Amino acid sequence: MLALLLAAGLGTRLRPLTDTMPKCLVPIKGQPLLKIWLERLTKAGIGPFLINTHYLAEQVEECIETSPYRDQIKLVDESELLGTAGTLIANLDFFQGEDGLLIHADNYCLADFTAFQQAHRNRPPECIMTMMTFRTDNPSSCGIVELDECGVVIGFHEKVTKPPGNLANGAVYILSADLLNRLATDLHTVKDFSTEVLSQFIGRIYS
């Protein structure tokens, strides 16, 4: 399965670390976050990859040059940030008409991606995408997801004081080919995936 890794952000909440490096390269136990992503995804049979760049893009390019996965990676530099949905829409051809992953690659994630792909394959038939979620100890600081008894999203609660639960959006998605086609037609002008795309498909997102 092909994967688009969003890696162009400014990482302002991690300053001063990100004053001199992009957030996707901040090391965890000595290993850049982006390399952790590529290693874990590759082990789950995911790839090739498209990675967008913007802030300190030359550092990301240097990281990929030394990566054992460099032949499976295409870099796309954005002189102006397109937004999370804007980047996806600008690169829809990358997915070749198949289901694919959209990942915020400046997050740290140790999920089982083989199980995640299996969950997507077994999703309810009305669902057009599968969203990864996680339990948070601080729900008021996250986008909280409300589910029905089948694990289908029926509501989003973005950083509210008393959200109904602690299940948060992990910003990792498997998008069906049907959804990608919709983005190319009905939603081709949107910029932000979380605020402008997810809200369109409440009741059709599996978690």
Buried (B, 14 or more C-beta within 10 A) or exposed (E): BBBBBBBBBBBEEBEEEBEEBBBBBBEEEEEBBBBBBBBBBBEBEBBBBBBBBBBBBEBBEEBBEEBEBEEBBEBBEBEEBBBBBBBBBBBBEBBEEEBBBBBBBBBEBEBEBEEBBEBBEEBEEEBBBBBBBBEBEEBEEBBBBBBEEEBBBEBBBEEEEEBEBBBBBBBBBBBBBEBBEBBEEEBEEBBEBBBBBBEBBEEBBBB
